[in-house]
Structures are given as C-alpha cells and as structure tokens.
Amino acid sequence: MLIAAPLALAWLLERWAERAPAGARVVRAMGAAPVPLLAVVVFLIALGQGGTLAGAPARLATVAGVFALFLAGALALGLLVTRAFALPAASGRAVAFSLGTRNSFVVLPLALALPEEWSLAALVIVLQSLVELLGMLVFLRVVPRLFRTAG
C-alpha cells in the first residue's frame, strides 16, 4: 500500500491542477523540483559513503570512463537506428535519450543494504547517475543538432 501512495498523490495533484489555477501553479512549481532534489539526494548519499570513497578514486575514475563511453555508444546507436529505420528526427531524439538513460537509482536502496564489503556498489550507482545526468546535459545540446533530419 505504501508503495502506491506517491502514485495516488500524483494523481490527486493532477486532478486538482485540472480544476484549479492554484493546483496548476503547484504543478508548474514542482516541475523544477526534481533536479535540485536529486542533487540533494546524491549529496547525502555521497556524505554517507565518505569512508568508502576515500579508498576508491582510481577505480571510480575507470568506471566513470566506462559510463561516458556507454553514453557515446548510446548516441551513436540512436543515430544508426534512426537512419536505418528512416525515423523522423523527433523519434530519433527520443530513441537517443531512451538509450542513454538507465535510472540506476531504482536499485540504489538495494546497494545501500549490501554488506560492508560491497559498499562500493552504492558509490558506483551514484557515480553512474551523475555521469548520466551530465551526459544528458551534453545530449540536450548535441542531439537536436545530430537529429535535425536524421531520418
């Protein structure tokens, strides 16, 4: 039941926004909230994992490089798929963004529950999410240029 509470609250908020200008203002204001809230979550997780971070910079740098290469590959694959199937540019952009995002925060609670010897897993998930977020900022600039007339 508790897992459905956020969905129920979101549904109620959307209904309120449809009927009342105040609700619509709340929805617009909340539209800017995910990025700062995500930054706070990442910061708090990083603080909680400080001891693990101290011994792992070289390994994390290697992993960050792998995540960056994944984003470059996702972008190239998105362009290839878009051209191969002659997709419209808007569909191609959607393909590229979908391939580039993985939402690793879904498994973060599991990683945080692992035993001490697996503590680096949580940092890897947070790092992947940070690389992905920064990559999406790059995608916002690059993808519209690459997918103007991609299909």
Backbone as a chain_set.jsonl record, in Angstrom:
{"seq": "MLIAAPLALAWLLERWAERAPAGARVVRAMGAAPVPLLAVVVFLIALGQGGTLAGAPARLATVAGVFALFLAGALALGLLVTRAFALPAASGRAVAFSLGTRNSFVVLPLALALPEEWSLAALVIVLQSLVELLGMLVFLRVVPRLFRTAG", "coords": {"N": [[0.82, -1.202, 0.0], [1.899, 1.232, 0.816], [3.712, 1.73, -1.196], [2.142, 2.552, -3.3], [1.276, 5.027, -2.58], [2.724, 7.447, -3.455], [1.996, 7.462, -6.186], [-0.786, 7.716, -6.017], [-0.961, 10.22, -4.762], [0.2, 11.812, -6.756], [-1.683, 11.496, -8.792], [-3.941, 12.688, -7.567], [-2.973, 15.313, -7.319], [-2.703, 16.027, -10.024], [-5.405, 15.965, -10.819], [-6.379, 18.054, -9.236], [-4.928, 20.167, -10.343], [-6.092, 20.292, -12.844], [-8.533, 21.408, -12.272], [-8.224, 23.73, -10.738], [-6.654, 26.933, -10.675], [-4.672, 27.364, -8.739], [-3.756, 24.787, -8.232], [-2.635, 24.194, -10.709], [-0.513, 26.013, -10.667], [1.014, 24.946, -8.585], [1.767, 22.487, -9.718], [3.333, 23.432, -11.871], [5.384, 24.713, -10.433], [6.479, 22.534, -9.109], [7.608, 21.242, -11.206], [10.205, 22.098, -11.536], [11.482, 21.017, -9.399], [12.632, 18.311, -9.364], [15.404, 18.202, -10.223], [17.003, 19.812, -8.357], [16.285, 18.377, -6.018], [17.237, 15.82, -6.591], [19.939, 16.391, -6.669], [20.379, 16.977, -3.968], [19.816, 14.463, -2.82], [21.867, 12.894, -3.998], [24.091, 14.197, -2.903], [23.701, 13.716, -0.132], [23.891, 10.925, -0.082], [26.498, 10.606, -0.954], [27.835, 11.811, 1.194], [27.255, 9.953, 3.184], [28.743, 7.821, 2.322], [31.38, 8.437, 2.523], [33.702, 7.252, 3.741], [34.108, 4.978, 2.171], [34.579, 6.136, -0.274], [37.062, 7.304, 0.053], [39.012, 5.338, -0.405], [38.818, 4.663, -3.1], [39.226, 6.225, -5.508], [40.687, 5.763, -7.976], [39.55, 3.429, -9.065], [36.922, 4.299, -9.341], [37.242, 6.344, -11.197], [37.918, 4.918, -13.488], [35.542, 3.484, -13.864], [33.803, 5.624, -14.304], [34.722, 6.462, -16.781], [33.933, 4.271, -18.338], [31.168, 4.551, -18.142], [30.838, 6.997, -19.47], [31.687, 6.267, -22.025], [29.647, 4.476, -22.607], [27.493, 6.261, -22.884], [28.32, 7.672, -25.181], [28.308, 5.563, -27.016], [25.579, 4.924, -26.911], [24.472, 7.203, -28.031], [25.556, 7.065, -30.635], [24.427, 4.616, -31.468], [21.733, 5.292, -31.341], [21.585, 7.184, -33.405], [22.28, 5.554, -35.565], [20.151, 3.648, -35.535], [18.018, 5.365, -35.998], [18.582, 6.316, -38.579], [18.679, 3.878, -39.976], [16.061, 2.956, -39.849], [14.736, 5.049, -40.957], [13.559, 7.033, -39.304], [11.553, 9.801, -38.14], [13.004, 12.956, -37.166], [12.259, 13.776, -34.546], [11.461, 11.356, -33.371], [13.864, 10.003, -33.508], [15.425, 11.523, -31.748], [14.112, 10.873, -29.376], [14.704, 8.141, -29.249], [17.508, 8.241, -28.914], [17.763, 9.561, -26.413], [16.385, 7.747, -24.81], [17.983, 5.464, -25.015], [20.252, 6.406, -23.764], [19.684, 6.798, -21.068], [19.394, 5.25, -17.859], [18.418, 5.056, -15.258], [19.511, 4.262, -12.634], [19.06, 4.73, -9.974], [16.94, 3.301, -9.096], [17.826, 0.855, -8.163], [19.439, 1.624, -6.091], [18.621, 1.602, -3.288], [18.848, -1.144, -2.78], [21.606, -1.538, -3.139], [22.599, 0.034, -1.065], [21.853, -1.514, 1.057], [23.531, -3.651, 1.039], [26.193, -5.78, 2.369], [29.108, -4.524, 4.186], [31.503, -5.059, 2.722], [30.683, -4.741, 0.141], [30.286, -2.077, -0.238], [31.167, -0.267, -2.127], [29.468, -0.523, -4.264], [27.193, 1.131, -3.996], [28.353, 3.645, -4.346], [29.205, 3.407, -6.996], [26.757, 3.278, -8.322], [25.711, 5.821, -7.715], [27.687, 7.381, -8.936], [27.359, 6.565, -11.607], [24.836, 7.619, -12.08], [25.361, 10.352, -11.806], [27.203, 10.759, -13.93], [25.484, 10.112, -15.995], [23.535, 12.15, -15.711], [25.1, 14.439, -16.253], [25.832, 13.726, -18.813], [23.343, 13.837, -20.064], [22.951, 16.555, -20.094], [24.834, 17.244, -22.002], [23.723, 15.806, -24.127], [21.392, 17.302, -24.486], [22.329, 19.489, -25.865], [23.691, 18.393, -28.092], [22.136, 16.343, -29.353], [19.781, 17.535, -30.652], [21.069, 18.807, -32.794], [22.313, 16.713, -34.176], [20.152, 15.154, -34.905], [18.505, 16.547, -36.666], [17.564, 16.159, -39.303], [17.589, 13.438, -39.3], [16.277, 11.087, -40.137]], "CA": [[0.0, 0.0, 0.0], [2.764, 2.41, 0.921], [4.361, 1.947, -2.485], [1.182, 3.206, -4.19], [0.963, 6.37, -2.071], [3.175, 8.525, -4.351], [1.178, 7.473, -7.408], [-2.097, 8.267, -5.658], [-0.782, 11.656, -4.539], [0.422, 12.436, -8.065], [-2.975, 11.507, -9.486], [-4.763, 13.716, -6.92], [-2.421, 16.613, -7.683], [-3.064, 16.287, -11.423], [-6.845, 16.295, -10.857], [-6.511, 19.397, -8.664], [-4.379, 21.113, -11.32], [-7.06, 20.424, -13.935], [-9.718, 22.153, -11.827], [-7.966, 24.984, -10.012], [-5.409, 27.613, -11.051], [-3.655, 27.159, -7.695], [-3.191, 23.467, -8.477], [-1.769, 24.295, -11.885], [0.712, 26.699, -10.242], [1.802, 23.995, -7.794], [2.352, 21.53, -10.666], [4.425, 24.126, -12.585], [6.489, 24.93, -9.495], [7.101, 21.237, -8.83], [8.335, 20.809, -12.394], [11.621, 22.435, -11.384], [11.988, 20.407, -8.174], [13.406, 17.062, -9.419], [16.858, 18.345, -10.355], [17.619, 20.143, -7.063], [16.077, 17.296, -5.058], [18.174, 14.754, -6.941], [21.266, 16.843, -6.223], [20.415, 16.803, -2.509], [19.905, 13.021, -2.565], [23.218, 12.454, -4.359], [25.0, 14.774, -1.911], [23.533, 12.993, 1.133], [24.434, 9.577, -0.25], [27.956, 10.747, -1.002], [28.289, 12.049, 2.572], [27.156, 8.707, 3.918], [29.691, 6.848, 1.787], [32.691, 9.093, 2.513], [34.781, 6.317, 4.054], [34.321, 4.119, 1.004], [35.105, 6.976, -1.345], [38.472, 7.612, 0.297], [39.916, 4.331, -0.932], [38.413, 4.152, -4.4], [39.194, 7.169, -6.631], [41.173, 5.227, -9.249], [38.532, 2.514, -9.584], [35.748, 5.08, -9.741], [37.58, 7.068, -12.431], [37.799, 3.946, -14.577], [34.12, 3.213, -14.048], [33.213, 6.824, -14.916], [35.071, 6.401, -18.202], [33.068, 3.267, -18.969], [29.83, 5.137, -18.246], [30.887, 8.013, -20.523], [31.722, 5.528, -23.294], [28.295, 3.963, -22.826], [26.679, 7.366, -23.413], [28.733, 7.917, -26.57], [27.785, 4.446, -27.797], [24.119, 5.059, -26.991], [24.2, 8.264, -29.003], [25.856, 6.524, -31.963], [23.424, 3.599, -31.782], [20.488, 6.01, -31.61], [21.69, 7.76, -34.745], [22.259, 4.429, -36.5], [18.782, 3.113, -35.574], [17.176, 6.388, -36.622], [18.84, 6.309, -40.029], [18.347, 2.56, -40.541], [14.61, 2.824, -39.958], [14.237, 6.311, -41.514], [12.655, 7.633, -38.327], [11.552, 11.26, -38.101], [14.004, 13.493, -36.239], [11.744, 13.764, -33.168], [11.527, 9.969, -32.9], [15.28, 9.705, -33.339], [15.857, 12.143, -30.495], [13.552, 10.053, -28.294], [15.488, 6.906, -29.208], [18.822, 8.555, -28.348], [17.63, 9.827, -24.979], [15.979, 6.5, -24.148], [19.15, 4.588, -24.936], [21.276, 6.996, -22.898], [19.302, 6.872, -19.65], [19.205, 3.923, -17.281], [17.73, 5.19, -13.975], [20.113, 3.349, -11.665], [18.612, 4.997, -8.61], [15.943, 2.299, -8.731], [18.496, -0.207, -7.406], [20.271, 2.193, -5.035], [18.313, 1.073, -1.949], [19.427, -2.487, -2.656], [23.055, -1.396, -2.981], [22.861, 0.569, 0.271], [21.581, -2.577, 2.031], [24.54, -4.706, 0.922], [27.196, -5.797, 3.448], [30.204, -3.54, 4.129], [32.484, -5.352, 1.665], [30.092, -4.328, -1.137], [29.898, -0.667, -0.101], [31.498, 0.476, -3.344], [28.348, -0.63, -5.206], [26.362, 2.338, -3.891], [29.088, 4.74, -4.98], [29.188, 3.193, -8.443], [25.423, 3.66, -8.786], [25.624, 7.28, -7.652], [28.569, 7.904, -9.979], [26.708, 6.337, -12.895], [23.748, 8.59, -12.208], [25.956, 11.668, -12.047], [27.715, 10.771, -15.303], [24.309, 10.144, -16.862], [22.944, 13.494, -15.66], [25.974, 15.333, -17.014], [25.702, 13.319, -20.21], [22.067, 14.338, -20.595], [23.166, 17.974, -20.401], [25.512, 17.245, -23.309], [22.718, 15.349, -25.096], [20.469, 18.413, -24.768], [22.975, 20.353, -26.861], [24.181, 17.673, -29.266], [21.11, 15.544, -30.028], [18.986, 18.277, -31.644], [21.877, 19.093, -33.985], [22.562, 15.464, -34.913], [18.896, 14.543, -35.344], [17.664, 17.527, -37.364], [16.923, 15.454, -40.423], [18.264, 12.145, -39.211], [15.575, 10.023, -40.867]], "C": [[0.861, 1.262, 0.0], [3.419, 2.749, -0.413], [3.449, 2.696, -3.46], [0.872, 4.637, -3.762], [1.471, 7.49, -2.986], [2.362, 8.613, -5.636], [-0.2, 8.08, -7.133], [-2.011, 9.771, -5.439], [-0.564, 12.398, -5.862], [-0.885, 12.544, -8.836], [-3.882, 12.595, -8.903], [-4.281, 15.121, -7.283], [-2.78, 16.979, -9.118], [-4.549, 16.659, -11.54], [-7.082, 17.705, -10.322], [-6.042, 20.438, -9.67], [-5.328, 21.319, -12.494], [-8.22, 21.334, -13.562], [-9.428, 23.531, -11.245], [-6.653, 25.613, -10.478], [-4.303, 27.427, -10.01], [-2.985, 25.799, -7.875], [-2.249, 23.471, -9.661], [-0.455, 24.989, -11.533], [1.622, 25.762, -9.444], [2.492, 22.992, -8.723], [3.509, 22.18, -11.418], [5.627, 24.322, -11.68], [7.223, 23.626, -9.206], [7.885, 20.711, -10.025], [9.822, 21.082, -12.302], [12.26, 21.708, -10.204], [12.861, 19.168, -8.367], [14.917, 17.241, -9.479], [17.495, 18.757, -9.027], [17.433, 19.036, -6.022], [17.016, 16.132, -5.331], [19.589, 15.13, -6.498], [21.413, 16.669, -4.714], [20.568, 15.326, -2.157], [21.313, 12.515, -2.854], [24.229, 12.953, -3.331], [24.917, 14.005, -0.59], [24.087, 11.569, 1.048], [25.954, 9.629, -0.266], [28.525, 10.995, 0.399], [28.29, 10.748, 3.376], [28.169, 7.659, 3.482], [31.117, 7.39, 1.771], [33.85, 8.163, 2.783], [35.114, 5.409, 2.89], [34.98, 4.901, -0.115], [36.596, 7.216, -1.19], [39.411, 6.59, -0.343], [39.656, 3.92, -2.366], [38.507, 5.107, -5.585], [39.637, 6.588, -7.975], [40.145, 4.289, -9.872], [37.312, 3.279, -10.069], [36.023, 5.871, -11.021], [37.472, 6.144, -13.642], [36.342, 3.669, -14.901], [33.433, 4.41, -14.705], [33.517, 6.863, -16.411], [34.212, 5.405, -18.959], [31.659, 3.843, -19.155], [29.784, 6.204, -19.341], [30.928, 7.349, -21.907], [30.352, 4.937, -23.622], [27.411, 5.049, -23.432], [27.031, 7.67, -24.867], [28.214, 6.806, -27.478], [26.275, 4.509, -27.965], [23.733, 6.116, -28.012], [24.44, 7.76, -30.426], [24.819, 5.486, -32.385], [22.074, 4.248, -32.086], [20.479, 6.608, -33.008], [21.607, 6.657, -35.806], [20.839, 3.863, -36.66], [17.856, 4.088, -36.284], [17.352, 6.397, -38.134], [18.424, 4.995, -40.674], [16.843, 2.399, -40.749], [13.937, 4.095, -40.476], [13.207, 6.962, -40.585], [12.663, 9.157, -38.461], [12.533, 11.744, -37.022], [13.523, 13.444, -34.795], [11.791, 12.353, -32.581], [12.98, 9.559, -32.658], [15.833, 10.3, -32.056], [15.349, 11.334, -29.303], [14.331, 8.751, -28.14], [16.834, 7.172, -28.527], [18.739, 8.787, -26.842], [17.238, 8.562, -24.226], [17.155, 5.541, -24.003], [20.174, 5.104, -23.932], [20.938, 7.016, -21.425], [18.981, 5.483, -19.119], [18.509, 3.947, -15.927], [18.239, 4.2, -12.93], [19.652, 3.593, -10.238], [17.541, 4.01, -8.157], [16.582, 1.204, -7.875], [19.357, 0.322, -6.269], [19.895, 1.692, -3.643], [18.86, -0.339, -1.733], [20.935, -2.412, -2.423], [23.402, -0.868, -1.593], [22.64, -0.491, 1.354], [22.617, -3.697, 1.98], [25.513, -4.66, 2.103], [28.344, -4.823, 3.16], [31.181, -3.798, 2.983], [31.972, -5.0, 0.269], [29.752, -2.838, -1.15], [30.218, 0.175, -1.34], [30.355, 0.452, -4.36], [27.473, 0.622, -5.179], [27.054, 3.53, -4.551], [29.093, 4.61, -6.497], [27.828, 3.614, -9.011], [25.252, 5.17, -8.774], [26.484, 7.909, -8.745], [27.949, 7.732, -11.363], [25.608, 7.36, -13.118], [24.281, 9.996, -12.463], [26.497, 11.789, -13.465], [26.547, 10.858, -16.277], [23.667, 11.532, -16.882], [23.791, 14.498, -16.445], [25.908, 15.008, -18.505], [24.419, 13.83, -20.832], [22.146, 15.838, -20.873], [23.869, 18.121, -21.752], [24.521, 16.84, -24.401], [21.767, 16.493, -25.462], [21.03, 19.364, -25.824], [23.226, 19.631, -28.179], [23.055, 16.991, -30.047], [20.258, 16.36, -31.004], [19.766, 18.609, -32.912], [22.083, 17.845, -34.831], [21.291, 14.902, -35.532], [17.958, 15.558, -35.991], [16.859, 16.859, -38.47], [17.502, 14.051, -40.48], [17.6, 11.071, -40.049], [15.566, 10.313, -42.28]], "O": [[0.586, 2.224, -0.717], [3.651, 3.918, -0.719], [3.935, 3.399, -4.346], [0.258, 5.383, -4.524], [0.71, 8.415, -3.273], [2.072, 9.707, -6.12], [-0.709, 8.866, -7.931], [-2.888, 10.515, -5.879], [-1.093, 13.493, -6.055], [-1.16, 13.569, -9.461], [-4.519, 13.338, -9.65], [-5.092, 16.015, -7.527], [-3.127, 18.128, -9.394], [-4.9, 17.574, -12.285], [-7.879, 18.461, -10.876], [-6.682, 21.476, -9.834], [-5.365, 22.402, -13.078], [-8.825, 21.961, -14.431], [-10.295, 24.405, -11.259], [-5.656, 24.914, -10.655], [-3.127, 27.342, -10.364], [-1.774, 25.677, -7.69], [-1.196, 22.835, -9.633], [0.601, 24.605, -12.035], [2.842, 25.78, -9.605], [3.669, 22.682, -8.536], [4.557, 21.557, -11.592], [6.765, 24.123, -12.105], [8.446, 23.615, -9.072], [8.732, 19.832, -9.873], [10.621, 20.378, -12.92], [13.476, 21.783, -10.03], [13.785, 18.98, -7.576], [15.643, 16.485, -8.833], [18.451, 18.111, -8.598], [18.337, 18.787, -5.224], [17.535, 15.522, -4.396], [20.341, 14.286, -6.011], [22.47, 16.255, -4.24], [21.366, 14.978, -1.288], [21.89, 11.788, -2.045], [25.126, 12.21, -2.932], [25.944, 13.679, 0.004], [24.683, 11.072, 2.004], [26.616, 8.787, 0.342], [29.573, 10.453, 0.75], [29.212, 10.482, 4.147], [28.421, 6.703, 4.215], [31.973, 6.849, 1.071], [34.885, 8.265, 2.125], [36.283, 5.104, 2.652], [35.843, 4.38, -0.821], [37.318, 7.319, -2.181], [40.503, 6.953, -0.781], [40.213, 2.921, -2.822], [37.9, 4.817, -6.616], [39.031, 6.884, -9.004], [39.899, 4.349, -11.077], [36.734, 2.937, -11.101], [35.123, 6.046, -11.841], [36.988, 6.552, -14.698], [35.953, 3.625, -16.068], [32.574, 4.232, -15.568], [32.667, 7.251, -17.212], [33.807, 5.663, -20.093], [31.036, 3.647, -20.198], [28.792, 6.302, -20.063], [30.279, 7.816, -22.843], [29.948, 4.905, -24.785], [26.667, 4.793, -24.379], [26.144, 7.898, -25.69], [27.737, 7.074, -28.581], [25.749, 4.188, -29.031], [22.777, 5.941, -28.768], [23.626, 7.999, -31.317], [24.381, 5.48, -33.535], [21.356, 3.804, -32.982], [19.471, 6.541, -33.711], [20.936, 6.82, -36.825], [20.382, 3.628, -37.778], [17.008, 3.682, -37.078], [16.375, 6.478, -38.878], [17.884, 4.985, -41.78], [16.409, 1.775, -41.717], [12.712, 4.209, -40.439], [12.135, 7.383, -41.018], [13.675, 9.737, -38.855], [12.843, 11.012, -36.083], [14.3, 13.103, -33.903], [12.128, 12.183, -31.409], [13.276, 8.843, -31.701], [16.617, 9.66, -31.355], [16.077, 11.135, -28.33], [14.589, 8.31, -27.02], [17.248, 6.407, -27.657], [19.557, 8.265, -26.085], [17.715, 8.333, -23.115], [17.298, 4.882, -22.974], [20.889, 4.313, -23.316], [21.825, 7.231, -20.599], [18.389, 4.653, -19.808], [18.037, 2.899, -15.487], [17.471, 3.393, -12.407], [19.841, 2.735, -9.376], [17.267, 3.897, -6.962], [15.944, 0.684, -6.959], [19.956, -0.472, -5.543], [20.796, 1.375, -2.867], [19.283, -0.684, -0.63], [21.474, -3.148, -1.597], [24.402, -1.284, -1.008], [23.185, -0.374, 2.452], [22.574, -4.607, 2.809], [25.645, -3.628, 2.761], [28.517, -4.364, 2.031], [31.639, -2.853, 2.34], [32.751, -4.966, -0.684], [28.992, -2.394, -2.011], [29.598, 1.214, -1.564], [30.286, 1.323, -5.228], [27.061, 1.114, -6.229], [26.412, 4.327, -5.234], [28.995, 5.614, -7.203], [27.766, 4.238, -10.07], [24.707, 5.74, -9.719], [26.06, 8.859, -9.404], [28.004, 8.64, -12.193], [25.466, 7.903, -14.214], [23.707, 10.745, -13.253], [26.278, 12.801, -14.131], [26.609, 11.588, -17.266], [23.299, 12.033, -17.945], [23.261, 15.306, -17.208], [25.926, 15.904, -19.349], [24.405, 14.214, -22.001], [21.485, 16.337, -21.784], [23.543, 19.007, -22.541], [24.48, 17.451, -25.468], [21.382, 16.631, -26.624], [20.276, 19.969, -26.586], [23.002, 20.189, -29.253], [23.03, 17.058, -31.276], [20.033, 15.891, -32.119], [19.183, 18.683, -33.993], [22.033, 17.908, -36.059], [21.346, 14.245, -36.572], [16.739, 15.435, -35.871], [15.637, 16.988, -38.545], [17.856, 13.542, -41.544], [18.287, 10.224, -40.619], [15.023, 9.537, -43.066]]}, "num_chains": 1, "name": "protein.A"}
